[in-house]
Amino acid sequence: MSISGINNYNYPNYYAGARHNMAKTGGRDSGVLSSTSSASSNITLHMSDGGNSGNALTAMGFPDGTSASVFKADDYNPADPEYRVRYWDKEGNYTDTNVQINGVNPRNASYLEMLAYTTYSDVEGFMKNAFGDFMNAARGVNGNISYDADNIKEKKDYMSMVKELMQLQYDSNNLPGYLSYKELYDYMNDKING
């Protein structure tokens, strides 16, 4: 048995794109593909939307066969950043959700909004593992929260979830884990109160 977030157990299957963290790694490709096993073998990662947006910045798959990928919006403006999250259902049908990054409040956001928010934070070099830490925290400290078409647009307080997992890391004497989640928590807090 493991506790979600300690020693990298229970990470969902995801991909962080090749441009992810390039500012923090001196231009080296720091893309990450989860190597943990899943209870199902039908995980699908969509690396492209088939259109003009290019490759996904991040992509993740759910065990039920659904998946989500994050792209920069087609008319991306760095002064008012917008990302597009494409969510595929089990049959391969998709819906797009446009996310104004500056309008996301992690205390009251949907899972899809947080995928875009944390992807942006990593791609722009503000954070080094916001996407991965969010993915882990969103599952809850017991790793028992899952997401699907029924709840991915439901608003939740993800800051509290990150804080709870941060505290678990501290209580478990996992200083690197604590510091990583604290960095994400502080970043979100600064953006809200900034």
Salt bridges, closest charged atoms under 4 A:
ASP49 OD2 - ARG84 NH2 2.62
ASP74 OD1 - ARG84 NH2 3.92
ASP96 OD1 - ARG84 NH1 3.79
ASP96 OD1 - ARG86 NE 2.63
GLU113 OE1 - LYS155 NZ 3.03
ASP122 OD2 - HIS20 NE2 3.64
GLU183 OE1 - LYS128 NZ 3.88
ASP186 OD2 - LYS182 NZ 2.72
